[in-house]
């Protein structure tokens, strides 16, 4: 299994994920990265971040903050979309910060600022140097675990999310290892 961060910046993809109103849904994203395409496999874990230029958001009539919005799994092998692009069929397993009106709230880089291990992590952590302009980045298992630890510390998971945590092998038996005490703050 690979671990990836996908940053959506195409407004049609962002509209699709913003329309998902529950903690479970499917979407197709259009990407362009030959290396990531070759390494992507069914059941790879993906964190999904949304981005975009502030002025273009106004033009597109979209209201959201750039940041981490969801995670899920790749459900079908990458497929071609034209000559340069490929598509991924994603199962969205969890949306962060659905408020009482079912509006999505992203987790911005500022919220991850105190987690030293997440610094300079593509599309997630606070950046101290330039960031590559790619839609997909493969991350190490250790980085995946550190993101999960930070999300738990930020109280993004409640007891009602135990099914989600167990699906990704984060159970009550190993939850202790995923605490802020084990991440460098």
N, C-alpha and C positions, 0 to 999 in steps of 0.2 A: 504494500500500500504506500502510495506517495501522499504527501501533504502539500497543498498549494494555497496560495492567496491569489484570488482573481479580483482585479480592480475593474469595475464596470465604469465606462465613461461614455458609451454610446447611449444617447437619451432613450432610444427604444428599449434597450435592456434595463435601464434604470426605471422607466415607467412600468415594465413588467414586474420587477421585484417589488416596487412600491405598491402594486395592486394586490399582491398576496396579503391576505388579511388574517391568516392563521399560521400556526407554527408548522405547517406542512403544505408543500405545493411543488410544482414542477416548473421549470423554465428552460428555454434554450438561449444560450449566449453565443455571440459571434466574436471570435478571437483571431489573432494573427501572431503566432509565435511557433516556429517550426520545431524548436527544441522541446518546448513544453508539450506540443502535440505528440511527438514521438514517445515521450515519457508518460503521458497520461493514460491511465487504465481505469476500467470499470471499478467502482467502489473506492476510488481515490477520495480522500477527504479534502474539502475545499472551504476556506473562509472566503466570504464575499464582501468586498468593500466597494463603496460607490464614491465616485469623484466627479469632478466637472468644474468648469470655470463659472464664477459667480454671475458674470454678465450673461453668459449663455443660459444659465438656469432661468433667469428672468425672461429671456426671449422664448425659451421652451415652456414657460409658465410652470416651472417645477419649484417646489419648496422643500429642501432637505439640506442637511449638513453632510459634508464629506466624511466618510468613516466606515467602520465595520458595521454591516447590517445583518448578516446571516451566516450560517454555515450549512453544509450539506454534503452530498456525495455525487460523484459522477455516475450516472446510471446507464449510459451507453458509450461505446467507443467513439472517439472523435470522428466527425464526418465532414466532408468537404462542403464548403459554401463558396462557390466561385473558384477563381484561380489562386488567390492569396489567403483566403480566410478558411477557418474551420469552425464547426459548431460543437458545443457540448450540451448534452441533455442532463440537467442537474435536478436532483431531488433536494428541495430546500427543507431541511429538517428543523431548523430553528431560526426565528427572526428575533433580533434583539430589541428590547424596549418597546414592545407594543403597548401603547397607552390605553386608557379606558375607552377612548374613541377608536381603537384599533388602528391608530396612526403609527407608522414606523419611526423609531428614533434611533439614529445611528450612534455608535460609540466612537467618538472622535479620538484623534491621536492625543489630544490634551489629556484625556482620561487615562491613557496608558503611560503618561509622562513619568510617573514615579517608579515604573518597573524598568530597572536598568537593563535587564536581559532582553527587553523588547526594543531598546533603542536601535534605530536604523533598520528595523525589520520592515521590509517592503510593505507599503500600504497600511501598516498597522501602527508601528511605534513612532515616537518622535524622531525626526531626522536631524542629524548634525552634519550631514554631508549630502551631496546631490543624490537624487533617486533616479534609477533607470526608468525609462519611459516604455515599459512593457505592461501588457494587461495581465500577464500570468507570471508568477514566480513560484518555483518549487522551494519549499522550506524543509528544514531538518525536523525530525521527530521531536527533538529537544525544544525547538522553537514552538512547535504545535503545543507541547505540554505546557510551556511557559505562558502561552496565550490563554490556554484553558485555566491555568492557575490564577492568572490575572482576572479573568472573567468571573471566576468563583469569588475572588477577593472583592471584586466590584459588585457582588451580589446580583449578577445577571441570571443566576439559576436559583430557583426556589425549590421547595420540596415537590411541587407539582411537576417539576421538570425531571424527576428521577428516571422516567422512561428514556428520555433523551440522553441523559448522562450514562445510563447503562448500555444504551445502544452503541456508544463510543467507548465502552469498557472503562467507564469512570463510575464505579459502584461505591456503595458505602464501605466496602472492604478496602478499597484503595483510595478513598477520598482524602484520607489524612495526608497522603503524599502530595496531593494537589492543594496545598494551602499556602498562604502568603509567607509562612515561616520557611518554606522551601524555595522561594524565589527571591532573588536579590533585589531588595527595594532600595 
